[in-house]
């Protein structure tokens, strides 16, 4: 890089870090995504480290979660970099470092891809700004580089295809697998990449040995890193909750609605925040480019068709018409093939850059800068500190001091009893070292699911929605209530007493449950075998905890 380019890239990195400033400035008072993040992944990594289970054997289980019945293979392997961060740092510090790494390499990846492969006439400072915007996208934070690392991988593969920058590209392909998830994003990227490669080889009657050798080597490396997942899917004999998955009951019109929702808004795990700026700008440039018969129209058309195809595939995967085939082919039931949507953020920002390049070449520089500014505003609004400002902060969510008070009140060694949570995520108790019968995990023994279902059978019978949610998926092994629904955020400012909780407390006791930690009062507690012990409040906590003991 020349000095001027280094200055531009350095300025871009500063802007990327500014997006993360709330995490650093507010510390554990920062607001962070709860769904599929604080309620799961953060606690999983912490529990693996603190229970000494990081290097556990293939037949071992992980304590503290779901009655100690969860296989170690349900979590990422010890070769995944994010686990190392949780071994070296506190959970919050590990989270901040992880977010910093993800955003930095997202920026660098798209910058290198746009600079080296797209032959844009945009000035470097605009390419820097587009790359910064990509690094700001509100994608799933626990996915590591599974989504935001795709431009970097694509850059490396295209380099090898062209036999350029071989050293840096090979290093990239070797390192990224250690900080990304094969099944949560990358496998779908590699699937499209192999189709692209085979098509190009067939069309040009060629064979790029270096590209295919690197591809095969990276797939093998991913399988070695994810050896626990490979073992669980191919050789683990126990029947798990994954074998009872039965998702995909959308009718025709609901499928069409899901398609438009996916295309316009994206998926919660891979949000590009493409609406309204990116979507309308790209479509507008495409229409004008087609009218003027500009070559850019072809690239925009192909990109938009791919995005439409991915959105349609995602929507159709949950169409009820697939059900007979899913019942015959087991892997279609246990593995979610809809997740090609993880590729969409990269595609949206590549198309954005192409549209901006078209405008720049037609002397619409002001429009380009306005578009960048408006998209920056959209993404700043999507910053976790803003979008989750009405939710508990990191420290308020996990409520460490409050749960220490509960432990002190119970007065028993923490490993001699088990608890369940009600009206709040079990992850909170797990974060505070309680052993829980409930939890949120990828899969667990089907026999345990059946036993736990006996506890909540009465509530499931009241609500078809909850019944479908638990029976046909069930990764959230929670104490459900038809009165509360699928809500687990009953903070001290959002109280809703439960009048008629219908759970089998005898079964709860037989499975080892000693206490129930409730975020709301249970008015019929005595009649079902729960004895109220004490209410716990704390200024630093989002919750009021009502402690109930399972009656003798």
ABEGO torsion letter per residue (X at the ends): XBAAAAAAAAAAAAAAAAAAAAAAAAEAABBBBABGBAABAAAAAAAAAAAGAAABBAABBBBGBGGGABBAAABBBAABAAAAAAAABBAAAAAAAAAAAAAAAAAAAAAAAAAAAAGBABBAAAAAAAAAAAAABBBBAAAEAAAAAAAAAAAAAAAAAAGBGAAAAAAAAAAAAAABBAABGAAAAAAAAAAAAAAAAAAAGBBBAAAAAAAAAAAAAAAAAAAAAAAAAAABABBBAAAABBBGABBAAAAAAAAAAAAAAEBAABBAGAOAAAAAAAAAAAAAAAAAGBAAAAAAAAAAAAAAAAAAAAAAAABAAAAAAAAABAAAAABBAAAAAAAAAAAAAAAAAAAAAAAAAAGAAAAAAAAAAAAAAAAAAABAAAAAAABBBAAAAAGAAAAAAAAAAAGBBAAABBBBBBGBBAAAAAAAGBBBABEBBABBBAAAAAAAAAAAAAAAAABAAAAAAAAABGABBBBBBAAAEBBAABBAABBBBBABBBBBAAAAAAAGBABBBBABBBAAAAAAGBBBABBBBBAABABBBBBBBBBX
